[in-house]
Amino acid sequence: MKKALFTALILAFSLTGTAQDENEKKISIIENGETKVFVSPQKVTLKNENGTTTINITGENDGAEYTYCITRNDDNIDTKTVYREKDINWDFTIPFVNTKSSSFTTRKRGRFIVDPTFGFGVIGATERGKGVDLSFTNGSFEYILDRIVGFEYKTTRNSYVGVTFGLDWRNYKMIGNSRWVKDGDNTSIINYPEGADVDYSRLRTLSLTLSFMYGYDFNRHINMKIGPMVSFNTRGNIKTCYSLNGESFKDKQKNINIAPVTVDFRAELNFRFVGLYFKYSPCNVLNSNFGPAFKPMSAGLQFSF
């Protein structure tokens, strides 16, 4: 009897599934006069294998995705229903089966996120002042830890906006005959002593970042993001290493006058957990009253944990 009822359900499901309004497609499951309506279904599969019948419905309603699954063993009085819901607040009940086990998760259109993303990239510079020798090939690099915490709001089916908090360590490295040096409150570029065996001279900054991004999902695995990243630059220091007359020198200087707040324009393309990013800043790294001008840009890889 139960098997006959479930077969009747499948027939009803098949027939009602073909009757769809062009403006708002619907599929209904009918049994004993009770109807469950699924709005805007995108994919429906019906499978019967080894005595087990499975119906899967996936779709989207008002920009929110849902997944609905019924699995029944036709030779067993017991039934199993598994239902998962994403980005939607519907609460379906299933009047025609006995629920043995279930799982339920939900995510509203707006959500808080914790999705740490680590990035590594090389740094170059534009509009460089006199003596600033920075390029993508001379060893300047950065570490990024983004999306430590944030908030996203889904605007359409495939797009969203969000703000995330992160950290950014940048190392501006020169390997030629010029080096960074702090002279009082100023940051200058001077030559090494004559006859010095040069290793490197780098200026490092540490920043707290807020990224305001627009995102678009091309499919389940590929997405892009673009938007401004505001950096609150907390500290800067200099380290210079070289040898002279057989003696090694490591000069360290702290409290560099860096610009307190800068802005980068950022774009990224992600595939699953790996992505490419590019950043450009129209702002000078150093406080314009206390050091030479240069505007950084960077490119690299990022990995989502």
N, C-alpha and C positions, 0 to 999 in steps of 0.2 A: 504493500500500500504506500509506504514511504517513498519507495523507488518510483512508483507511478506518479505521485505528487510532484517529485522533483523533476521527472521528465516533463510533466505538464508545465512546470515553472520554466524550464528551458525553452519549450515551444512558445510560451507567452513572451519570454524575453526576446526570442528571435523575431517574432512578429512585431512587437512594439518597437524594437530597435530599428526597424526600417521606416517607421513613421516619424520623420524628423522635420521640424520647422526650419526653413532656410535661415531665419534670423536667429533662432535659439535652438540648437539641436539638443534633443533629449532622448534618453533611453529609460524605459520603465520596466521594473520587475514586478509581476502581479501574481499573487497567490491568495486564494480564499478571499478575494475582494480587497486585499490590502496592496497598496502600490508604493514602491520606492522609485523616485525619479532622480536620475543622474543628468545634470545639466552640462552641456558642451563636452561630451565624452570625446576623447581623441583616439583611443584605441580600446577595442573590446576583443578579448580572446575567449573561446569556449573549447575546452579540451577534455576528452574522455579517454582514459588510458588505464588498462588493468583494473577496471571496476571503479576507478576514481574519476569524478567529474570536477573540473575546476573552471570557474568563471573569473576573469580578471578585467577590471574596468579602470582605466586611467583617463584623467581629463583635467579640466581647469574651469573654475567658475569665478568670475570677477577678479581675475589675476591671481587666483589661488589654486594651487595644484592639489589633486587628491588621487589616492590609489585605493581600490576596493577589491578584495579577493574573497571568494567563497570556495572552499574545498570540501568535497563530500565523498565518502566511501559508500557506494551504492549497496554494498553487501553487508554493511554494518549499521546498526541502529544509531550508533554514536556519530556525530559530525564534528568537524573542526572548522572554526571560522577565524581567519586572521585578517585584521583590518588595520591599515596604517593611513594616517591623514597628515597632510603637509600643507602649511600655509592656509588653513581654513578652519572654521569653527563648527562645521556640521557635526552632528552626533547621530549617526545611523544606528538603528536597531534592526535586527534580523528576525522577523516573527515566525519564519517557517523552518528554522533549524534550531537544534539544541547546542548552545555554545559550550565547547569543552575547554578551549583556551583562547586567549585573545591578547593582542598587544596594541597599544595606542600611543602615538606621539603627535604633537601639534606644534606648529610655528606660525605665528601671526605675520601679517604683512610687515610690521615693524618688529625688529628683534635686536637684542644685544648679542654681541659676538665676542668670542675669545678664540682667535685663530692665529697663533704666532707664526710669522713668516720671516725667515732669515734670508738676507741677500748679501751678495758680494759683488762689487763692481770696480771698474777703473775710472779714474778721474782725469779730466782735461780742464782747460780754462780758455775763456774768450776775453777780449778787451783787456789784455794783460798790460800792466804797467811796466816801466823800465826795470829790467833785470829779472822779471818773473818768468822762470823757465819751467812751465808745467805743461805736460801733454799726456795723452793716453798711454804712451810707450815708456815713460820714465819712472814708472813704479808707484805713482800716486794711486791710492785705493781707498775704499770705504767699506764698512760693515753696516748693515741695516737690520734692525729687529722691529718689524712693523706688525700691526694688527694684534698688539698685546691685549687690547680691549677696544671695543668700538660699538657703533650702532649703525644698522642698515635699515632702509625703508624701501620696499618694493613699489615702484611707481607703475610699471606695466608688467605684462607676462614675462618679459625678458630683461627688463632694465631696473635699476635701483640706484639710490644715492646713499652715501654713508660718510661717517667720520670715524677715524681710527687713531689710536695713540701709539707712538713708537719711539725708538731711539736711533740715532745716526752717529757713527764715528767716522770722521773723515781725516785722511792723512795726505797732506799736500807736500809731495816729495820732490826735491831737486837733487840731481846727481852730477851736474856740471861743476864749473868753477865758482858758482855763486852759492851763498848760504843765507838762511834766515838768521837774524840776530835781533834781540830786544835791546833797545837803547833808551833807557828811561821809560817813558810811556809809549814810545814809538816802536814800531816794527820795521826794520830795514833789511835790505839785501846788500851784502858786501862780498868781496872775494875772500877765498881762503888765503892763509899765509903762503908766501912763495915757497915752493918746494914741498907743499903738503900732498900727501897721498889721500885723495878724497874718497870717502865712503858714501855718505848721504847727509842731507839736512832736510828735516821734515817739520811741518807745522801741523799740529793735530787739533781738531775741534770735537767737542761732544755736544750733541743737541737733543732736546726733547721735541718730538714732532707731532703735529696734528695734520692728518691728510683728509681733505674733503674731496671725495671721489665720486664720479659717475661711472657705473658699471653696466655692461651689457653681456648677456649670456648668448653666444651663438648656438650652443647646444649644451648638453649635460657636462661636457668636458672642456670646452674652450670658451674663454671669456676675456674681455678687455676692460681696462679701467683707465680713466683719465681725470686729471684735476690738479688743483694746487696743494702743495705741502708746505705748511708753515713751520719753520724751525725756530725754537727758542734756544739760542746758543749759550750754554752755561759756562763753558770754560775753553781756554786755548793754551797750548804750550808748545815749546820748540825743543827739538833734540837734534844735535849735530855731532856726527862722528867722523874723525879723520886721524891720520897719523902724520907725525912730523919728527924727523931726525930719530926714527926708531921708537918714538914714544906715542902712545895712543891717547886720544882726547875724546871725551864725551861731554859736550856742553849742553846743559839742560836749563831752560828758562821757563818760568810759569807766568800766569796772569797776563796773557797777551790781550791787547785791546781788539777784540773781535766785535763785529756787528751783533747787537743783542738779539735782533729778530731778522730773519731772512725768509724769502719765499722761493720755492722751486715749483716749476711746472712738470708734472710727472705723468708718464704714460706707461702702461704695462700690458703684456699679452701673456695669458696663462693657459697651459694645457695640463689638466689634472693638477698635480702638486708642483709642477715646474713652470717657471715663468721668466720672461725677459722684461727688463725695465729700462727706461731712459729718463733722465732728469736734466733740466736746465734751469739755472737761476739767473735772473736779471739783476741780482743784488751782489754787491761786493762782500767778500768774506770778512775782511778787516774793516774796522771803523775807518771811514774815509779820511778822518782827521789825523790818524795815527799810523798809517801804513799804505803800501802800494795797492793799486786797484787790480783786481782780477775777479772774474765771474765764472763760477764752476759749472761744469756739466759732467754727467757720469752715465755709464751704461753697464749692465751686468745681469746676473742670474739671481733668481730668488726661489726659495723652496718653502712650501707650506707644510707644517708638521702634521 
